[in-house]
């Protein structure tokens, strides 16, 4: 977790980082965020489930706090990504109007 924000207003980015780098050092990839000041606890954490799975498959180890977030919220974000993949933008669904073909007039 990379600490951001300001005094009395913490904000954290969940990142993949080399273990030789300091906590707020150069990151390999941003994987999500955690905002402890949001009132609704279900909206505090945002994760990229597919990228977290990838980094863990190549040997990345989550910190203690991130492991708790993964255990608690991963199912929610996996379902959201699967749902978004089934309804991809730009694809006509049954019942939706087809775009009109334009003809060049000569």
N, CA, C and O atoms as CSV, one atom per row, in Angstrom:
chain,resi,resn,atom,element,x,y,z
A,1,UNK,N,N,0.847,-1.167,0.000
A,1,UNK,CA,C,0.000,0.000,0.000
A,1,UNK,C,C,0.896,1.234,0.000
A,1,UNK,O,O,1.797,1.373,0.827
A,2,UNK,N,N,0.628,2.105,-0.929
A,2,UNK,CA,C,1.379,3.347,-1.059
A,2,UNK,C,C,0.550,4.452,-0.419
A,2,UNK,O,O,-0.587,4.691,-0.825
A,3,UNK,N,N,1.111,5.124,0.578
A,3,UNK,CA,C,0.359,6.143,1.292
A,3,UNK,C,C,0.334,7.444,0.500
A,3,UNK,O,O,1.364,7.918,0.021
A,4,UNK,N,N,-0.866,8.011,0.371
A,4,UNK,CA,C,-1.053,9.275,-0.335
A,4,UNK,C,C,-1.921,10.160,0.561
A,4,UNK,O,O,-2.055,9.887,1.754
A,5,UNK,N,N,-2.493,11.184,0.016
A,5,UNK,CA,C,-3.380,12.048,0.783
A,5,UNK,C,C,-2.623,13.151,1.482
A,5,UNK,O,O,-1.520,13.514,1.074
A,6,UNK,N,N,-3.215,13.687,2.538
A,6,UNK,CA,C,-2.582,14.770,3.287
A,6,UNK,C,C,-2.805,14.535,4.776
A,6,UNK,O,O,-3.316,13.489,5.175
A,7,UNK,N,N,-2.428,15.489,5.579
A,7,UNK,CA,C,-2.567,15.364,7.025
A,7,UNK,C,C,-4.043,15.226,7.407
A,7,UNK,O,O,-4.877,16.020,6.969
A,8,UNK,N,N,-4.354,14.248,8.198
A,8,UNK,CA,C,-5.713,13.961,8.674
A,8,UNK,C,C,-6.674,13.563,7.543
A,8,UNK,O,O,-7.889,13.577,7.740
A,9,UNK,N,N,-6.159,13.216,6.388
A,9,UNK,CA,C,-6.989,12.753,5.261
A,9,UNK,C,C,-6.224,11.678,4.503
A,9,UNK,O,O,-5.765,11.917,3.386
A,10,UNK,N,N,-6.078,10.468,5.112
A,10,UNK,CA,C,-5.269,9.424,4.467
A,10,UNK,C,C,-5.959,8.830,3.250
A,10,UNK,O,O,-7.186,8.799,3.151
A,11,UNK,N,N,-5.140,8.365,2.341
A,11,UNK,CA,C,-5.601,7.694,1.128
A,11,UNK,C,C,-4.473,6.751,0.712
A,11,UNK,O,O,-3.302,7.131,0.745
A,12,UNK,N,N,-4.816,5.539,0.325
A,12,UNK,CA,C,-3.795,4.561,-0.013
A,12,UNK,C,C,-4.050,3.994,-1.398
A,12,UNK,O,O,-5.197,3.769,-1.785
A,13,UNK,N,N,-2.978,3.764,-2.140
A,13,UNK,CA,C,-3.062,3.040,-3.401
A,13,UNK,C,C,-2.494,1.654,-3.183
A,13,UNK,O,O,-1.429,1.495,-2.587
A,14,UNK,N,N,-3.203,0.660,-3.664
A,14,UNK,CA,C,-2.730,-0.717,-3.583
A,14,UNK,C,C,-1.916,-0.956,-4.842
A,14,UNK,O,O,-2.434,-0.841,-5.953
A,15,UNK,N,N,-0.636,-1.289,-4.673
A,15,UNK,CA,C,0.282,-1.346,-5.796
A,15,UNK,C,C,1.102,-2.631,-5.771
A,15,UNK,O,O,1.255,-3.271,-4.730
A,16,UNK,N,N,1.626,-2.993,-6.945
A,16,UNK,CA,C,2.655,-4.022,-7.057
A,16,UNK,C,C,3.979,-3.279,-7.063
A,16,UNK,O,O,4.204,-2.402,-7.896
A,17,UNK,N,N,4.861,-3.636,-6.123
A,17,UNK,CA,C,6.111,-2.904,-5.957
A,17,UNK,C,C,7.232,-3.895,-5.684
A,17,UNK,O,O,7.015,-4.925,-5.045
A,18,UNK,N,N,8.418,-3.588,-6.162
A,18,UNK,CA,C,9.586,-4.421,-5.911
A,18,UNK,C,C,9.950,-4.317,-4.432
A,18,UNK,O,O,9.862,-3.237,-3.848
A,19,UNK,N,N,10.356,-5.429,-3.823
A,19,UNK,CA,C,10.620,-5.421,-2.383
A,19,UNK,C,C,11.847,-4.594,-2.006
A,19,UNK,O,O,12.041,-4.306,-0.825
A,20,UNK,N,N,12.668,-4.209,-2.957
A,20,UNK,CA,C,13.824,-3.358,-2.676
A,20,UNK,C,C,13.448,-1.878,-2.615
A,20,UNK,O,O,14.234,-1.060,-2.137
A,21,UNK,N,N,12.261,-1.530,-3.092
A,21,UNK,CA,C,11.814,-0.138,-3.120
A,21,UNK,C,C,11.213,0.252,-1.766
A,21,UNK,O,O,10.673,-0.608,-1.070
A,22,UNK,N,N,11.295,1.527,-1.379
A,22,UNK,CA,C,10.624,1.969,-0.155
A,22,UNK,C,C,9.108,1.970,-0.346
A,22,UNK,O,O,8.619,1.818,-1.465
A,23,UNK,N,N,8.372,2.140,0.745
A,23,UNK,CA,C,6.907,2.049,0.713
A,23,UNK,C,C,6.292,2.965,-0.333
A,23,UNK,O,O,5.379,2.557,-1.050
A,24,UNK,N,N,6.772,4.180,-0.428
A,24,UNK,CA,C,6.216,5.133,-1.389
A,24,UNK,C,C,7.112,5.284,-2.611
A,24,UNK,O,O,7.073,6.317,-3.279
A,25,UNK,N,N,7.915,4.276,-2.913
A,25,UNK,CA,C,8.846,4.339,-4.033
A,25,UNK,C,C,8.200,4.022,-5.368
A,25,UNK,O,O,6.978,4.044,-5.511
A,26,UNK,N,N,9.053,3.724,-6.344
A,26,UNK,CA,C,8.592,3.450,-7.714
A,26,UNK,C,C,7.777,2.158,-7.740
A,26,UNK,O,O,8.206,1.132,-7.212
A,27,UNK,N,N,6.602,2.219,-8.358
A,27,UNK,CA,C,5.707,1.065,-8.399
A,27,UNK,C,C,5.769,0.399,-9.765
A,27,UNK,O,O,6.101,1.034,-10.766
A,28,UNK,N,N,5.445,-0.892,-9.794
A,28,UNK,CA,C,5.350,-1.620,-11.053
A,28,UNK,C,C,3.981,-1.418,-11.692
A,28,UNK,O,O,3.868,-1.231,-12.904
A,29,UNK,N,N,2.935,-1.458,-10.852
A,29,UNK,CA,C,1.565,-1.293,-11.366
A,29,UNK,C,C,0.634,-0.958,-10.215
A,29,UNK,O,O,0.796,-1.471,-9.108
A,30,UNK,N,N,-0.342,-0.096,-10.475
A,30,UNK,CA,C,-1.368,0.209,-9.483
A,30,UNK,C,C,-2.505,-0.787,-9.635
A,30,UNK,O,O,-3.009,-1.005,-10.736
A,31,UNK,N,N,-2.910,-1.394,-8.512
A,31,UNK,CA,C,-3.902,-2.462,-8.546
A,31,UNK,C,C,-5.224,-2.082,-7.894
A,31,UNK,O,O,-6.191,-2.839,-7.979
A,32,UNK,N,N,-5.282,-0.941,-7.254
A,32,UNK,CA,C,-6.519,-0.538,-6.605
A,32,UNK,C,C,-6.271,0.614,-5.655
A,32,UNK,O,O,-5.214,1.245,-5.683
A,33,UNK,N,N,-7.264,0.884,-4.806
A,33,UNK,CA,C,-7.138,1.972,-3.849
A,33,UNK,C,C,-7.940,1.660,-2.597
A,33,UNK,O,O,-8.838,0.818,-2.598
A,34,UNK,N,N,-7.584,2.369,-1.522
A,34,UNK,CA,C,-8.281,2.246,-0.244
A,34,UNK,C,C,-8.418,3.635,0.345
A,34,UNK,O,O,-7.423,4.324,0.568
A,35,UNK,N,N,-9.654,4.047,0.596
A,35,UNK,CA,C,-9.934,5.358,1.177
A,35,UNK,C,C,-10.670,5.150,2.498
A,35,UNK,O,O,-11.885,4.952,2.495
A,36,UNK,N,N,-9.962,5.190,3.629
A,36,UNK,CA,C,-10.602,4.904,4.915
A,36,UNK,C,C,-11.591,5.973,5.373
A,36,UNK,O,O,-12.315,5.756,6.344
A,37,UNK,N,N,-11.638,7.116,4.703
A,37,UNK,CA,C,-12.533,8.197,5.119
A,37,UNK,C,C,-13.931,8.087,4.505
A,37,UNK,O,O,-14.816,8.859,4.875
A,38,UNK,N,N,-14.152,7.162,3.590
A,38,UNK,CA,C,-15.468,6.982,2.981
A,38,UNK,C,C,-16.395,6.345,4.019
A,38,UNK,O,O,-16.019,5.379,4.683
A,39,UNK,N,N,-17.588,6.882,4.152
A,39,UNK,CA,C,-18.512,6.425,5.186
A,39,UNK,C,C,-18.999,4.996,4.945
A,39,UNK,O,O,-19.049,4.191,5.876
A,40,UNK,N,N,-19.358,4.679,3.701
A,40,UNK,CA,C,-19.859,3.350,3.369
A,40,UNK,C,C,-18.676,2.383,3.241
A,40,UNK,O,O,-17.827,2.554,2.366
A,41,UNK,N,N,-18.620,1.376,4.108
A,41,UNK,CA,C,-17.461,0.476,4.135
A,41,UNK,C,C,-17.322,-0.345,2.859
A,41,UNK,O,O,-16.214,-0.758,2.518
A,42,UNK,N,N,-18.412,-0.592,2.151
A,42,UNK,CA,C,-18.333,-1.379,0.920
A,42,UNK,C,C,-17.691,-0.600,-0.226
A,42,UNK,O,O,-17.239,-1.199,-1.202
A,43,UNK,N,N,-17.646,0.721,-0.120
A,43,UNK,CA,C,-17.081,1.551,-1.186
A,43,UNK,C,C,-15.674,2.053,-0.877
A,43,UNK,O,O,-15.109,2.817,-1.659
A,44,UNK,N,N,-15.107,1.640,0.242
A,44,UNK,CA,C,-13.772,2.101,0.625
A,44,UNK,C,C,-12.666,1.508,-0.230
A,44,UNK,O,O,-11.660,2.164,-0.498
A,45,UNK,N,N,-12.856,0.269,-0.657
A,45,UNK,CA,C,-11.801,-0.445,-1.370
A,45,UNK,C,C,-12.198,-0.626,-2.830
A,45,UNK,O,O,-13.340,-0.970,-3.136
A,46,UNK,N,N,-11.247,-0.393,-3.725
A,46,UNK,CA,C,-11.424,-0.674,-5.152
A,46,UNK,C,C,-10.242,-1.535,-5.571
A,46,UNK,O,O,-9.090,-1.178,-5.326
A,47,UNK,N,N,-10.527,-2.668,-6.201
A,47,UNK,CA,C,-9.482,-3.604,-6.607
A,47,UNK,C,C,-9.622,-3.979,-8.069
A,47,UNK,O,O,-10.727,-3.990,-8.612
A,48,UNK,N,N,-8.508,-4.283,-8.702
A,48,UNK,CA,C,-8.495,-4.849,-10.044
A,48,UNK,C,C,-8.203,-6.343,-9.882
A,48,UNK,O,O,-7.045,-6.756,-9.810
A,49,UNK,N,N,-9.259,-7.139,-9.828
A,49,UNK,CA,C,-9.128,-8.555,-9.485
A,49,UNK,C,C,-8.246,-9.321,-10.463
A,49,UNK,O,O,-7.436,-10.144,-10.037
A,50,UNK,N,N,-8.381,-9.073,-11.742
A,50,UNK,CA,C,-7.600,-9.825,-12.728
A,50,UNK,C,C,-6.110,-9.525,-12.599
A,50,UNK,O,O,-5.286,-10.431,-12.718
A,51,UNK,N,N,-5.756,-8.263,-12.358
A,51,UNK,CA,C,-4.340,-7.900,-12.224
A,51,UNK,C,C,-3.756,-8.414,-10.911
A,51,UNK,O,O,-2.584,-8.789,-10.867
A,52,UNK,N,N,-4.548,-8.441,-9.845
A,52,UNK,CA,C,-4.071,-8.992,-8.577
A,52,UNK,C,C,-3.805,-10.479,-8.731
A,52,UNK,O,O,-2.799,-10.987,-8.235
A,53,UNK,N,N,-4.708,-11.183,-9.419
A,53,UNK,CA,C,-4.492,-12.617,-9.669
A,53,UNK,C,C,-3.219,-12.841,-10.471
A,53,UNK,O,O,-2.457,-13.765,-10.186
A,54,UNK,N,N,-2.987,-11.994,-11.480
A,54,UNK,CA,C,-1.781,-12.136,-12.296
A,54,UNK,C,C,-0.528,-11.979,-11.436
A,54,UNK,O,O,0.366,-12.823,-11.483
A,55,UNK,N,N,-0.460,-10.906,-10.653
A,55,UNK,CA,C,0.742,-10.653,-9.864
A,55,UNK,C,C,0.966,-11.745,-8.824
A,55,UNK,O,O,2.108,-12.110,-8.546
A,56,UNK,N,N,-0.107,-12.266,-8.249
A,56,UNK,CA,C,0.056,-13.349,-7.281
A,56,UNK,C,C,0.490,-14.639,-7.968
A,56,UNK,O,O,1.178,-15.461,-7.363
A,57,UNK,N,N,0.094,-14.823,-9.233
A,57,UNK,CA,C,0.497,-16.026,-9.959
A,57,UNK,C,C,1.974,-16.016,-10.322
A,57,UNK,O,O,2.578,-17.075,-10.498
A,58,UNK,N,N,2.564,-14.821,-10.437
A,58,UNK,CA,C,3.992,-14.737,-10.758
A,58,UNK,C,C,4.847,-14.576,-9.504
A,58,UNK,O,O,6.046,-14.316,-9.607
A,59,UNK,N,N,4.250,-14.726,-8.330
A,59,UNK,CA,C,5.030,-14.778,-7.103
A,59,UNK,C,C,4.942,-13.586,-6.184
A,59,UNK,O,O,5.656,-13.550,-5.182
A,60,UNK,N,N,4.107,-12.611,-6.468
A,60,UNK,CA,C,3.978,-11.454,-5.579
A,60,UNK,C,C,3.272,-11.865,-4.290
A,60,UNK,O,O,2.349,-12.679,-4.308
A,61,UNK,N,N,3.714,-11.296,-3.179
A,61,UNK,CA,C,3.115,-11.578,-1.881
A,61,UNK,C,C,2.426,-10.318,-1.362
A,61,UNK,O,O,3.049,-9.258,-1.309
A,62,UNK,N,N,1.152,-10.415,-0.980
A,62,UNK,CA,C,0.468,-9.223,-0.458
A,62,UNK,C,C,0.914,-8.923,0.971
A,62,UNK,O,O,1.294,-9.825,1.717
A,63,UNK,N,N,0.861,-7.645,1.340
A,63,UNK,CA,C,1.129,-7.272,2.724
A,63,UNK,C,C,-0.030,-7.762,3.589
A,63,UNK,O,O,-1.041,-8.236,3.070
A,64,UNK,N,N,0.116,-7.648,4.894
A,64,UNK,CA,C,-0.937,-8.134,5.791
A,64,UNK,C,C,-2.260,-7.421,5.549
A,64,UNK,O,O,-3.310,-8.060,5.477
A,65,UNK,N,N,-2.209,-6.105,5.424
A,65,UNK,CA,C,-3.444,-5.338,5.214
A,65,UNK,C,C,-4.069,-5.645,3.859
A,65,UNK,O,O,-5.288,-5.791,3.761
A,66,UNK,N,N,-3.260,-5.745,2.823
A,66,UNK,CA,C,-3.790,-6.035,1.491
A,66,UNK,C,C,-4.354,-7.446,1.445
A,66,UNK,O,O,-5.347,-7.684,0.758
A,67,UNK,N,N,-3.750,-8.381,2.154
A,67,UNK,CA,C,-4.277,-9.752,2.210
A,67,UNK,C,C,-5.679,-9.761,2.816
A,67,UNK,O,O,-6.539,-10.530,2.384
A,68,UNK,N,N,-5.909,-8.918,3.803
A,68,UNK,CA,C,-7.243,-8.817,4.407
A,68,UNK,C,C,-8.239,-8.270,3.383
A,68,UNK,O,O,-9.351,-8.784,3.268
A,69,UNK,N,N,-7.844,-7.225,2.634
A,69,UNK,CA,C,-8.728,-6.670,1.603
A,69,UNK,C,C,-9.042,-7.710,0.542
A,69,UNK,O,O,-10.187,-7.826,0.106
A,70,UNK,N,N,-8.040,-8.464,0.127
A,70,UNK,CA,C,-8.246,-9.483,-0.901
A,70,UNK,C,C,-9.224,-10.535,-0.410
A,70,UNK,O,O,-10.132,-10.936,-1.139
A,71,UNK,N,N,-9.044,-10.974,0.806
A,71,UNK,CA,C,-9.931,-11.995,1.375
A,71,UNK,C,C,-11.365,-11.473,1.499
A,71,UNK,O,O,-12.321,-12.208,1.252
A,72,UNK,N,N,-11.508,-10.214,1.879
A,72,UNK,CA,C,-12.829,-9.653,2.142
A,72,UNK,C,C,-13.563,-9.199,0.885
A,72,UNK,O,O,-14.778,-9.374,0.793
A,73,UNK,N,N,-12.851,-8.616,-0.092
A,73,UNK,CA,C,-13.504,-7.947,-1.214
A,73,UNK,C,C,-13.273,-8.589,-2.582
A,73,UNK,O,O,-13.904,-8.169,-3.551
A,74,UNK,N,N,-12.401,-9.581,-2.700
A,74,UNK,CA,C,-12.035,-10.112,-4.014
A,74,UNK,C,C,-13.239,-10.693,-4.761
A,74,UNK,O,O,-13.375,-10.469,-5.964
A,75,UNK,N,N,-14.106,-11.427,-4.079
A,75,UNK,CA,C,-15.278,-12.019,-4.753
A,75,UNK,C,C,-16.153,-10.945,-5.387
A,75,UNK,O,O,-16.640,-11.115,-6.505
A,76,UNK,N,N,-16.348,-9.851,-4.682
A,76,UNK,CA,C,-17.183,-8.744,-5.177
A,76,UNK,C,C,-16.612,-8.181,-6.481
A,76,UNK,O,O,-17.357,-7.950,-7.433
A,77,UNK,N,N,-15.295,-7.961,-6.530
A,77,UNK,CA,C,-14.690,-7.357,-7.713
A,77,UNK,C,C,-14.527,-8.365,-8.854
A,77,UNK,O,O,-14.535,-7.975,-10.022
A,78,UNK,N,N,-14.380,-9.653,-8.535
A,78,UNK,CA,C,-14.350,-10.675,-9.594
A,78,UNK,C,C,-15.698,-10.743,-10.294
A,78,UNK,O,O,-15.760,-10.828,-11.520
A,79,UNK,N,N,-16.776,-10.705,-9.521
A,79,UNK,CA,C,-18.117,-10.734,-10.112
A,79,UNK,C,C,-18.355,-9.492,-10.967
A,79,UNK,O,O,-18.942,-9.584,-12.045
A,80,UNK,N,N,-17.908,-8.345,-10.498
A,80,UNK,CA,C,-18.096,-7.105,-11.253
A,80,UNK,C,C,-17.328,-7.148,-12.574
A,80,UNK,O,O,-17.843,-6.702,-13.599
A,81,UNK,N,N,-16.094,-7.682,-12.562
A,81,UNK,CA,C,-15.315,-7.781,-13.799
A,81,UNK,C,C,-15.930,-8.792,-14.761
A,81,UNK,O,O,-15.939,-8.567,-15.971
A,82,UNK,N,N,-16.446,-9.905,-14.234
A,82,UNK,CA,C,-17.087,-10.900,-15.087
A,82,UNK,C,C,-18.351,-10.329,-15.713
A,82,UNK,O,O,-18.641,-10.575,-16.884
A,83,UNK,N,N,-19.096,-9.571,-14.930
A,83,UNK,CA,C,-20.319,-8.945,-15.429
A,83,UNK,C,C,-19.994,-7.916,-16.510
A,83,UNK,O,O,-20.705,-7.823,-17.511
A,84,UNK,N,N,-18.945,-7.158,-16.317
A,84,UNK,CA,C,-18.543,-6.159,-17.305
A,84,UNK,C,C,-18.045,-6.820,-18.582
A,84,UNK,O,O,-18.212,-6.269,-19.670
A,85,UNK,N,N,-17.436,-7.992,-18.462
A,85,UNK,CA,C,-16.923,-8.697,-19.638
A,85,UNK,C,C,-18.065,-9.267,-20.474
A,85,UNK,O,O,-17.949,-9.337,-21.697
A,86,UNK,N,N,-19.163,-9.673,-19.844
A,86,UNK,CA,C,-20.279,-10.234,-20.598
A,86,UNK,C,C,-21.040,-9.150,-21.348
A,86,UNK,O,O,-21.579,-9.411,-22.424
A,87,UNK,N,N,-21.093,-7.946,-20.804
A,87,UNK,CA,C,-21.763,-6.827,-21.457
A,87,UNK,C,C,-20.674,-5.858,-21.893
A,87,UNK,O,O,-20.418,-4.855,-21.226
A,88,UNK,N,N,-20.040,-6.162,-23.008
A,88,UNK,CA,C,-18.966,-5.298,-23.488
A,88,UNK,C,C,-19.550,-4.161,-24.313
A,88,UNK,O,O,-20.517,-4.373,-25.046
A,89,UNK,N,N,-18.990,-2.964,-24.212
A,89,UNK,CA,C,-19.516,-1.818,-24.952
A,89,UNK,C,C,-19.258,-1.963,-26.451
A,89,UNK,O,O,-18.266,-2.563,-26.867
A,90,UNK,N,N,-20.143,-1.417,-27.237
A,90,UNK,CA,C,-19.979,-1.450,-28.682
A,90,UNK,C,C,-20.592,-2.679,-29.341
A,90,UNK,O,O,-20.599,-2.772,-30.569
A,91,UNK,N,N,-21.095,-3.601,-28.575
A,91,UNK,CA,C,-21.701,-4.801,-29.130
A,91,UNK,C,C,-23.210,-4.654,-28.991
A,91,UNK,O,O,-23.714,-4.330,-27.916
A,92,UNK,N,N,-23.918,-4.893,-30.074
A,92,UNK,CA,C,-25.373,-4.785,-30.036
A,92,UNK,C,C,-25.955,-5.981,-29.318
A,92,UNK,O,O,-25.596,-7.126,-29.595
A,93,UNK,N,N,-26.851,-5.709,-28.398
A,93,UNK,CA,C,-27.542,-6.768,-27.689
A,93,UNK,C,C,-28.876,-6.997,-28.381
A,93,UNK,O,O,-29.374,-6.101,-29.062
A,94,UNK,N,N,-29.462,-8.173,-28.222
A,94,UNK,CA,C,-30.759,-8.432,-28.860
A,94,UNK,C,C,-31.795,-7.416,-28.387
A,94,UNK,O,O,-31.920,-7.141,-27.193
A,95,UNK,N,N,-32.519,-6.876,-29.329
A,95,UNK,CA,C,-33.552,-5.904,-29.018
A,95,UNK,C,C,-33.084,-4.470,-29.141
A,95,UNK,O,O,-33.902,-3.549,-29.149
A,96,UNK,N,N,-31.767,-4.265,-29.239
A,96,UNK,CA,C,-31.285,-2.891,-29.380
A,96,UNK,C,C,-31.297,-2.517,-30.857
A,96,UNK,O,O,-31.100,-3.378,-31.715
A,97,UNK,N,N,-31.524,-1.256,-31.157
A,97,UNK,CA,C,-31.578,-0.844,-32.562
A,97,UNK,C,C,-30.204,-0.960,-33.215
A,97,UNK,O,O,-29.178,-0.659,-32.603
A,98,UNK,N,N,-30.209,-1.402,-34.467
A,98,UNK,CA,C,-28.963,-1.521,-35.220
A,98,UNK,C,C,-28.587,-0.135,-35.726
A,98,UNK,O,O,-29.467,0.639,-36.101
A,99,UNK,N,N,-27.303,0.190,-35.743
A,99,UNK,CA,C,-26.913,1.487,-36.275
A,99,UNK,C,C,-27.204,1.556,-37.781
A,99,UNK,O,O,-26.994,0.594,-38.520
A,100,UNK,N,N,-27.683,2.701,-38.196
A,100,UNK,CA,C,-28.037,2.880,-39.601
A,100,UNK,C,C,-26.775,2.953,-40.466
A,100,UNK,O,O,-25.808,3.630,-40.116
A,101,UNK,N,N,-26.801,2.250,-41.593
A,101,UNK,CA,C,-25.651,2.270,-42.501
A,101,UNK,C,C,-25.727,3.548,-43.330
A,101,UNK,O,O,-26.790,3.895,-43.845
A,102,UNK,N,N,-24.634,4.226,-43.455
A,102,UNK,CA,C,-24.619,5.465,-44.232
A,102,UNK,C,C,-24.114,5.168,-45.633
A,102,UNK,O,O,-23.169,4.400,-45.820
A,103,UNK,N,N,-24.749,5.779,-46.601
A,103,UNK,CA,C,-24.341,5.579,-48.000
A,103,UNK,C,C,-23.811,6.896,-48.529
A,103,UNK,O,O,-24.365,7.964,-48.267
A,104,UNK,N,N,-22.751,6.799,-49.264
A,104,UNK,CA,C,-22.170,8.002,-49.882
A,104,UNK,C,C,-22.979,8.345,-51.139
A,104,UNK,O,O,-23.189,7.503,-52.012
A,105,UNK,N,N,-23.423,9.593,-51.203
A,105,UNK,CA,C,-24.183,10.005,-52.404
A,105,UNK,C,C,-23.194,10.565,-53.420
A,105,UNK,O,O,-22.266,11.298,-53.077
A,106,UNK,N,N,-23.422,10.191,-54.699
A,106,UNK,CA,C,-22.524,10.655,-55.747
A,106,UNK,C,C,-23.196,11.609,-56.678
A,106,UNK,O,O,-22.572,12.094,-57.621
